[in-house]
Amino acid sequence: MILRTERIRTLDQIRAFLEGNEPADFELTDQPSAYAFVRRTLVRFEYHGLRKPDKGLVKRYLEKATGLSRAQITRLVAQHRRTGHIRDRRGKPPANAFARRYTPHDAALLAEVDEAFGQLSGPATKVILRRMYEVYGDARFERLAHISNGHIYNLRKSRIYRSGRLTFRKTRSTPVAIGVRRKPRPDGKPGFLRVDTVHLGDRGGKKGVYIINVVDEVTQFQHLGAAPRITQHFLVPVLEALLSAFPFTVQAFHADNGSEYVNHFVADLLNKLHIPAFTKSRPRHSNDNALVETKNGAVVRKWLGHIHVPHALVPQVNDFLRNHLCPFLNFHRPCLFPTEVIRPNGRIRRTYRQDDVATPYQHLRSLPDAQRFLNPEITFETLDHHAAATTHLAAAQAVQRARAALFRAIGQARSSAA
């Protein structure tokens, strides 16, 4: 900035200028010109011979005239007192720079050590560097042998070190030997089960009950169970009871990639029950477990909602599911079953016809040679007796009454807890 200061020649004029009574005009320009103006002003007013109050007055004048901060003006005045000049030293190395003890080669060597050892702590790394020189005689470590713990971390911040540690690897999938990653292929046979977990909700930072939902892909037979947590201690017994409740032989078990199912505890359970196939969903194939996902919304959320259920009510919830809701779903609640139609372009289209609407048990009964799929201790005569024990409407009304009783118990438990 160049200040046209022909009229400002005395300290009184500076004081008037600072008070806003002295006219002056400004023209913005580059920083070297501002530095030159500061030097001319210091010489004009013989700054270094002024009294302290007058020096402060000149400094305030230079701040207002140049737009520089007070700290910048102080540094420029000090430079002028020492050298008689004012120069911009930015971008230049200091005149008396400290000698650098550790070279870029040392930083790269430290990166090599950390890469091999997995970046140990400073004291442990210091021992390695010292012994590499003193014990093994590696001359490359001569300077690093005497490095301090703190300076090890300083070198780790350097650009040379970071570039030495930078490695590129392709993303590798984590191999899990449990289960086969493919879509189940039931070929019209019952016993290919889908499983998923539904969390009913939290309250006050406390987890609620989890519902385990198991559905057969072909017949849509469905069994539900409740567990307070989805650890193997609680999940495996519930899952074993659900798999044993199906009237037909279980041929395959399919889950998504959740760790509550893809683990050795569930795999051991399937081996114990002689279930031959364990499959899991493929990446980017959301339809692999679509059937059980739809049942989560159409059944679990519809009948149990999102309400928080305390862990103490798990027995009541399991009683409702086992004795009321599951028999109703399998013997009295109609489901839509798809019929695959091959279009002229060769693509398969699924249609849902009115004639295909049936309960899961009716669909099981309609399968060709259905008797061969049943468990040895199960007969269709027994299943027919369960199906004919009550009407569809009476079964639905009974489930509604049992559900209302369960929700009253949940409400009382929540009120007492509050």
C-alpha positions as CSV (number, residue, x, y, z in Angstrom):
1,M,0.0,0.0,0.0
2,I,1.3,3.4,-0.9
3,L,0.2,6.2,1.3
4,R,0.3,9.7,-0.1
5,T,1.7,11.4,2.9
6,E,3.0,14.8,1.7
7,R,1.0,16.5,4.5
8,I,2.0,14.1,7.3
9,R,5.4,15.2,8.5
10,T,5.1,15.6,12.2
11,L,3.9,13.6,15.2
12,D,1.0,16.0,15.7
13,Q,-0.2,15.3,12.1
14,I,0.1,11.5,12.9
15,R,-2.0,12.0,16.0
16,A,-4.6,14.0,14.0
17,F,-4.6,11.3,11.3
18,L,-5.2,8.6,13.9
19,E,-8.1,10.6,15.4
20,G,-9.6,10.9,11.9
21,N,-9.1,14.7,11.5
22,E,-6.3,14.6,8.9
23,P,-7.3,13.9,5.3
24,A,-5.4,11.2,3.5
25,D,-6.0,8.9,0.6
26,F,-4.7,5.3,0.0
27,E,-3.8,3.1,-2.9
28,L,-3.6,-0.7,-2.5
29,T,-0.4,-2.2,-3.9
30,D,2.0,-5.1,-3.3
31,Q,3.7,-6.0,0.0
32,P,7.2,-4.8,-1.0
33,S,5.9,-1.3,-1.4
34,A,4.3,-1.5,2.1
35,Y,7.7,-2.6,3.5
36,A,9.4,0.3,1.7
37,F,6.8,2.7,3.2
38,V,7.5,1.4,6.7
39,R,11.2,1.9,6.2
40,R,10.8,5.5,4.9
41,T,8.5,6.3,7.8
42,L,10.9,5.1,10.4
43,V,13.7,7.1,8.8
44,R,11.6,10.2,8.4
45,F,10.5,10.4,12.0
46,E,13.9,9.0,13.3
47,Y,11.9,6.3,15.1
48,H,14.7,4.8,17.0
49,G,15.5,8.0,18.8
50,L,11.9,8.8,19.8
51,R,10.5,8.4,23.3
52,K,8.4,5.3,24.1
53,P,4.9,7.0,23.8
54,D,5.9,8.5,20.4
55,K,7.2,5.1,19.2
56,G,3.7,3.7,20.0
57,L,2.1,6.5,18.1
58,V,4.2,5.8,15.0
59,K,3.5,2.1,15.3
60,R,-0.3,2.7,15.4
61,Y,0.1,5.0,12.4
62,L,1.9,2.2,10.4
63,E,-0.7,-0.3,11.4
64,K,-3.5,1.8,10.1
65,A,-1.7,2.9,7.0
66,T,-0.4,-0.5,5.8
67,G,-3.0,-2.9,7.2
68,L,-0.3,-5.0,8.8
69,S,-0.8,-6.4,12.3
70,R,0.9,-5.0,15.4
71,A,3.1,-8.1,15.6
72,Q,4.2,-7.7,12.0
73,I,5.1,-4.0,12.5
74,T,7.1,-4.9,15.6
75,R,9.1,-7.5,13.7
76,L,9.8,-5.1,10.8
77,V,10.9,-2.4,13.3
78,A,13.2,-4.8,15.0
79,Q,14.7,-5.9,11.6
80,H,15.3,-2.3,10.7
81,R,17.0,-1.6,14.0
82,R,19.4,-4.6,13.5
83,T,20.1,-4.2,9.8
84,G,18.9,-0.9,8.6
85,H,16.8,-2.6,6.0
86,I,13.4,-4.3,5.8
87,R,13.2,-7.3,3.6
88,D,10.7,-10.1,3.1
89,R,12.4,-13.3,4.3
90,R,9.5,-15.6,3.6
91,G,10.2,-18.8,1.7
92,K,13.9,-18.6,2.5
93,P,15.7,-20.9,5.0
94,P,16.7,-19.4,8.3
95,A,20.1,-17.8,8.4
96,N,21.3,-20.0,11.3
97,A,19.4,-23.2,10.8
98,F,20.0,-26.2,13.0
99,A,22.1,-28.9,11.5
100,R,19.9,-31.9,10.7
101,R,21.2,-35.0,12.4
102,Y,18.9,-37.6,10.8
103,T,18.8,-37.8,7.0
104,P,15.9,-38.9,4.8
105,H,17.8,-42.2,4.5
106,D,17.4,-42.7,8.2
107,A,13.6,-42.0,8.0
108,A,13.3,-44.6,5.2
109,L,15.3,-47.1,7.2
110,L,13.0,-46.6,10.2
111,A,10.1,-47.1,7.9
112,E,11.6,-50.4,6.8
113,V,12.0,-51.5,10.4
114,D,8.4,-50.6,11.4
115,E,7.1,-52.3,8.3
116,A,8.8,-55.5,9.3
117,F,7.9,-55.4,13.0
118,G,4.5,-53.9,12.7
119,Q,5.4,-50.5,14.2
120,L,6.3,-51.3,17.8
121,S,6.4,-48.7,20.6
122,G,9.2,-46.2,20.8
123,P,11.3,-48.0,23.5
124,A,11.0,-51.3,21.7
125,T,12.0,-49.8,18.4
126,K,14.9,-48.0,20.0
127,V,16.3,-51.4,21.2
128,I,16.0,-52.9,17.7
129,L,17.9,-49.9,16.2
130,R,20.6,-50.0,18.7
131,R,21.2,-53.7,18.5
132,M,21.2,-53.6,14.7
133,Y,24.3,-51.4,14.9
134,E,26.0,-52.6,18.1
135,V,25.3,-56.3,17.9
136,Y,24.9,-57.1,14.3
137,G,27.3,-54.4,13.0
138,D,24.9,-52.9,10.4
139,A,26.5,-49.5,9.6
140,R,23.3,-48.1,8.2
141,F,22.0,-47.8,11.8
142,E,24.9,-45.8,13.1
143,R,22.9,-42.6,13.6
144,L,19.7,-44.3,14.5
145,A,21.4,-46.4,17.2
146,H,21.5,-43.3,19.5
147,I,18.1,-41.8,18.6
148,S,15.7,-40.8,21.4
149,N,12.2,-42.3,21.9
150,G,10.6,-38.9,21.2
151,H,12.6,-38.4,17.9
152,I,11.4,-41.8,16.7
153,Y,7.9,-40.4,16.6
154,N,9.1,-37.2,14.9
155,L,10.6,-39.2,12.1
156,R,7.4,-41.2,11.8
157,K,5.6,-38.0,10.9
158,S,8.0,-37.1,8.1
159,R,7.0,-37.4,4.4
160,I,9.9,-39.8,3.6
161,Y,8.8,-42.2,6.4
162,R,5.1,-42.1,5.3
163,S,6.0,-42.8,1.7
164,G,8.2,-45.7,2.8
165,R,5.3,-47.2,4.7
166,L,2.7,-46.7,2.0
167,T,1.8,-50.0,0.4
168,F,-1.1,-50.8,-2.0
169,R,-3.0,-54.1,-1.8
170,K,-6.2,-55.1,-3.5
171,T,-9.2,-55.5,-1.3
172,R,-9.4,-59.1,-0.1
173,S,-12.6,-60.8,1.0
174,T,-12.5,-62.4,4.4
175,P,-12.7,-66.1,3.9
176,V,-15.3,-67.8,6.1
177,A,-15.3,-71.6,5.8
178,I,-18.8,-71.9,7.3
179,G,-21.6,-72.3,4.8
180,V,-21.7,-72.2,1.0
181,R,-22.4,-68.8,-0.6
182,R,-25.2,-69.6,-3.0
183,K,-28.9,-69.4,-3.4
184,P,-30.9,-72.5,-2.2
185,R,-32.3,-74.7,-4.9
186,P,-35.3,-76.6,-3.4
187,D,-36.7,-77.9,-6.8
188,G,-40.2,-77.9,-5.3
189,K,-39.3,-80.0,-2.2
190,P,-40.0,-78.8,1.3
191,G,-37.3,-78.6,3.9
192,F,-35.3,-75.7,2.6
193,L,-35.5,-73.2,5.4
194,R,-34.7,-69.5,5.5
195,V,-33.8,-67.8,8.8
196,D,-33.5,-64.2,10.0
197,T,-33.6,-62.2,13.2
198,V,-36.0,-59.3,14.1
199,H,-35.3,-57.0,17.1
200,L,-38.5,-55.8,18.7
201,G,-37.0,-52.5,20.0
202,D,-35.1,-50.7,22.8
203,R,-36.2,-48.7,25.7
204,G,-34.1,-46.5,28.0
205,G,-30.9,-47.9,26.5
206,K,-31.9,-51.5,27.2
207,K,-32.3,-54.1,24.5
208,G,-35.5,-55.9,24.0
209,V,-36.4,-59.4,22.9
210,Y,-35.2,-60.8,19.6
211,I,-37.5,-62.9,17.4
212,I,-36.0,-65.8,15.4
213,N,-38.0,-66.3,12.2
214,V,-37.6,-69.6,10.2
215,V,-39.6,-70.1,7.0
216,D,-39.7,-73.0,4.5
217,E,-39.2,-71.7,1.0
218,V,-41.6,-74.1,-0.8
219,T,-44.6,-74.5,1.6
220,Q,-44.1,-71.2,3.6
221,F,-44.4,-73.2,6.9
222,Q,-43.2,-70.8,9.6
223,H,-42.0,-71.1,13.1
224,L,-41.0,-68.3,15.4
225,G,-39.1,-68.2,18.7
226,A,-38.0,-65.5,21.1
227,A,-34.5,-65.0,22.8
228,P,-33.3,-62.3,25.1
229,R,-30.0,-62.0,23.3
230,I,-28.6,-63.5,20.1
231,T,-25.5,-65.0,21.6
232,Q,-25.0,-68.7,21.1
233,H,-26.0,-69.4,24.7
234,F,-29.6,-68.2,24.0
235,L,-29.9,-68.6,20.3
236,V,-28.8,-72.2,19.7
237,P,-31.5,-73.8,22.0
238,V,-34.3,-71.7,20.4
239,L,-33.0,-72.5,16.9
240,E,-32.9,-76.2,17.7
241,A,-36.5,-76.2,18.9
242,L,-37.7,-74.3,15.8
243,L,-35.9,-76.7,13.4
244,S,-37.4,-79.7,15.2
245,A,-40.9,-78.2,15.0
246,F,-41.2,-78.6,11.2
247,P,-43.3,-81.7,10.2
248,F,-41.0,-82.5,7.3
249,T,-37.3,-83.4,7.1
250,V,-35.1,-80.3,7.0
251,Q,-32.9,-80.5,3.9
252,A,-31.1,-77.1,4.0
253,F,-30.6,-74.1,6.2
254,H,-30.0,-70.6,4.6
255,A,-29.1,-67.4,6.4
256,D,-27.8,-64.0,5.4
257,N,-24.2,-63.1,6.4
258,G,-25.1,-62.2,10.0
259,S,-22.5,-63.6,12.5
260,E,-25.3,-64.9,14.8
261,Y,-25.9,-67.7,12.3
262,V,-22.6,-68.0,10.4
263,N,-20.6,-69.5,13.2
264,H,-19.3,-72.8,14.5
265,F,-22.1,-73.2,17.1
266,V,-24.9,-73.1,14.5
267,A,-22.8,-75.3,12.2
268,D,-22.4,-77.9,15.0
269,L,-26.2,-77.8,15.6
270,L,-26.9,-78.5,12.0
271,N,-24.5,-81.4,12.0
272,K,-26.2,-82.7,15.2
273,L,-29.6,-82.5,13.5
274,H,-28.2,-84.1,10.3
275,I,-29.1,-81.2,8.1
276,P,-26.9,-81.6,5.0
277,A,-26.7,-78.1,3.5
278,F,-25.8,-74.8,5.0
279,T,-25.9,-71.9,2.6
280,K,-25.6,-68.1,3.0
281,S,-26.5,-65.1,0.8
282,R,-24.3,-63.9,-1.9
283,P,-23.0,-60.3,-2.1
284,R,-25.3,-57.9,-4.2
285,H,-28.0,-60.6,-4.4
286,S,-30.7,-59.1,-2.1
287,N,-33.3,-61.7,-3.2
288,D,-31.4,-64.6,-1.8
289,N,-33.2,-64.3,1.5
290,A,-36.2,-62.3,0.3
291,L,-38.9,-64.7,1.5
292,V,-38.0,-64.5,5.2
293,E,-37.5,-60.7,4.9
294,T,-41.1,-60.3,3.7
295,K,-42.3,-62.5,6.5
296,N,-40.5,-60.2,9.0
297,G,-42.8,-57.4,7.9
298,A,-46.0,-59.3,7.1
299,V,-46.0,-61.5,10.2
300,V,-43.6,-60.4,12.9
301,R,-44.1,-56.7,12.7
302,K,-47.8,-57.1,12.1
303,W,-48.4,-59.2,15.1
304,L,-45.7,-58.0,17.5
305,G,-44.9,-54.5,16.2
306,H,-41.8,-52.5,17.4
307,I,-42.7,-52.4,21.1
308,H,-40.0,-53.1,23.6
309,V,-40.5,-56.4,25.4
310,P,-38.5,-56.9,28.6
311,H,-36.3,-60.0,28.8
312,A,-38.3,-61.4,31.7
313,L,-41.3,-61.9,29.4
314,V,-39.4,-64.2,27.0
315,P,-41.3,-67.3,28.3
316,Q,-44.7,-65.6,27.7
317,V,-43.7,-64.6,24.2
318,N,-42.5,-68.1,23.4
319,D,-45.8,-69.5,24.7
320,F,-47.8,-67.1,22.5
321,L,-45.7,-68.0,19.4
322,R,-45.5,-71.7,19.9
323,N,-49.1,-72.4,21.0
324,H,-51.1,-69.7,19.2
325,L,-49.4,-67.8,16.4
326,C,-47.4,-70.5,14.7
327,P,-50.3,-73.0,14.5
328,F,-52.5,-70.3,13.1
329,L,-49.9,-69.3,10.5
330,N,-49.3,-72.8,9.3
331,F,-52.9,-74.2,9.3
332,H,-55.3,-71.3,9.0
333,R,-53.6,-68.2,7.4
334,P,-53.7,-68.3,3.6
335,C,-50.5,-67.4,1.6
336,L,-49.9,-66.6,-2.0
337,F,-47.8,-69.1,-3.9
338,P,-46.1,-68.1,-7.3
339,T,-46.5,-69.9,-10.6
340,E,-43.6,-69.6,-12.9
341,V,-44.5,-68.8,-16.5
342,I,-42.0,-68.8,-19.3
343,R,-42.4,-65.8,-21.5
344,P,-41.8,-65.7,-25.3
345,N,-38.4,-64.1,-24.8
346,G,-37.3,-67.0,-22.6
347,R,-37.5,-65.1,-19.3
348,I,-39.3,-66.6,-16.3
349,R,-42.1,-64.5,-14.8
350,R,-43.8,-65.3,-11.5
351,T,-47.6,-64.8,-11.4
352,Y,-49.9,-65.2,-8.3
353,R,-53.2,-66.8,-9.3
354,Q,-56.3,-67.0,-7.2
355,D,-56.2,-70.8,-7.4
356,D,-52.8,-70.9,-5.9
357,V,-53.8,-69.2,-2.6
358,A,-53.7,-71.8,0.2
359,T,-52.5,-72.3,3.8
360,P,-48.9,-73.7,4.2
361,Y,-50.4,-77.0,5.3
362,Q,-52.7,-77.2,2.3
363,H,-49.8,-76.5,0.0
364,L,-47.7,-79.2,1.7
365,R,-50.7,-81.6,1.3
366,S,-50.9,-80.8,-2.4
367,L,-47.3,-81.7,-3.3
368,P,-46.8,-84.9,-5.3
369,D,-46.0,-87.8,-3.0
370,A,-46.0,-85.5,0.0
371,Q,-45.9,-88.3,2.5
372,R,-42.2,-89.1,1.7
373,F,-41.2,-85.6,2.9
374,L,-42.6,-86.0,6.4
375,N,-40.6,-86.9,9.5
376,P,-40.9,-90.6,10.5
377,E,-43.0,-89.9,13.6
378,I,-45.4,-87.5,11.7
379,T,-48.4,-88.6,9.6
380,F,-51.0,-86.6,7.6
381,E,-53.7,-88.0,9.8
382,T,-52.2,-86.3,12.8
383,L,-51.8,-83.1,10.9
384,D,-55.3,-83.2,9.5
385,H,-56.6,-83.5,13.1
386,H,-54.7,-80.3,14.0
387,A,-56.0,-78.5,10.9
388,A,-59.6,-79.5,11.5
389,A,-59.6,-78.9,15.2
390,T,-61.0,-75.3,14.7
391,T,-62.2,-73.1,11.9
392,H,-60.0,-70.3,10.3
393,L,-62.1,-67.6,11.9
394,A,-62.1,-69.2,15.4
395,A,-58.3,-69.7,15.2
396,A,-57.8,-66.1,14.2
397,Q,-60.0,-64.8,17.0
398,A,-58.1,-67.1,19.5
399,V,-54.8,-65.6,18.4
400,Q,-56.1,-62.1,18.8
401,R,-57.2,-62.8,22.4
402,A,-53.8,-64.4,23.2
403,R,-52.1,-61.4,21.6
404,A,-54.1,-59.0,23.7
405,A,-53.3,-60.9,26.9
406,L,-49.6,-60.8,26.0
407,F,-49.6,-57.1,25.3
408,R,-51.4,-56.5,28.7
409,A,-48.5,-58.4,30.4
410,I,-46.0,-56.4,28.4
411,G,-47.7,-53.1,29.5
412,Q,-47.8,-54.2,33.1
413,A,-44.1,-55.1,33.0
414,R,-43.2,-51.8,31.4
415,S,-45.2,-49.8,34.0
416,S,-43.6,-51.6,36.9
417,A,-40.2,-51.1,35.5
418,A,-40.9,-47.4,35.1
